[in-house]
Amino acid sequence: MGEASPRPSLAGALLRIWTQRGFAAWLLRPVAWLYRSISALRRSLYQTGILRIARAPVPVIVVGNVIVGGAGKTPTVIALVKHLQAQGHAVGVVSRGYGRRSAQTLEVLPDALPADTGDEPLLIRRSTGAPVFVAQTRIGAVQALIAAHPRTTVVVCDDGLQHYGLYRDLEVCVFDDRGCGNGWLLPAGPLREVWPRQPLARAGQADASLLVLHTGSQPQFAGYRAQRRLADHAVRSDGSQVALTSLAAPHGLPILALAAIAQPQAFFDMLTQQGVVLAKTLVLPDHYDFNSWSRNEYGGYQLICTEKDAAKLWQKVPDALAVPLVQTMDADFWSAIDRQLSSGHGHKTS
């Protein structure tokens, strides 16, 4: 298999630094202390009421992480939305829409451009059919969602654990096999906030609940478990499917797998586990826009990518294939979600 292209040098260096408390991490500790002080001040402004915490008229579930980089947040949001829909809830989703070129509040439609909405909100919309709104602030997105879809009964917030301006009734914090890395705050470590922590210590969230979900195979502390695998088929740009087993046919082109996600090697490994023989792998920066993509360089390959990358890649290479990620959670996780919603824990409408 060909060598994967290198990640951007700064990102790669930080990922290495964050795995241990080495010399470089110690050099960054003073900046991490400053980051911690600013974060503590910001939390205290919400705790004392100087900064306002807005409440939605329906329960809000925030799905996010405290560690930088992809830990499985978006697949968790998709699985959560589908579960709530199966329980009869009218679910809406809000997000900031990372990397989008517009700052306006808008609804994410199935035929939207990823550059306008962000790739993850578009993936959530297409995967679940639930209404998705993006805005500069989560509460702005919630208000637009409720105005357009007043029968919404639950809002799922894609990311935003550190967005204290929106009151949440339940938090789902997602971890992968990295755990907390070296356990230090940015930039000396990968943490956005101190961990472990007690849910009661969150700004203005004295009665919010916290569920910890592990998407990796080797959880480093207590929490619920999720299992992830790739589907046994890939999806074409027209929505039709092709079995992964058919890609190994002798007459097929050699396969180039590419990923513009935070943990690309996980995608490549799962493809291999599904029996897909990769002639080459290509790592691109997370949320890569494909604006400078040149198909000619890879014309002799069958391109295969993640669902998140597909909406952007298909604009350049319509015959590329996308492989869906299937994430399932243990029954006790869903029981905890349902129990919190049925009890109305922490939710107020005034």
Helices and strands as residue ranges (DSSP letters): H 9-17, H 23-27, H 29-47, E 60-64, H 73-86, E 91-95, E 106-108, H 114-117, H 119-128, E 132-134, H 138-148, E 154-158, E 170-175, G 199-201, E 209-214, E 224-230, E 233-235, E 241-243, G 244-248, E 255-259, H 264-273, E 278-283, G 295-298, E 302-306, H 307-313, E 321-323, E 325-329, H 331-343
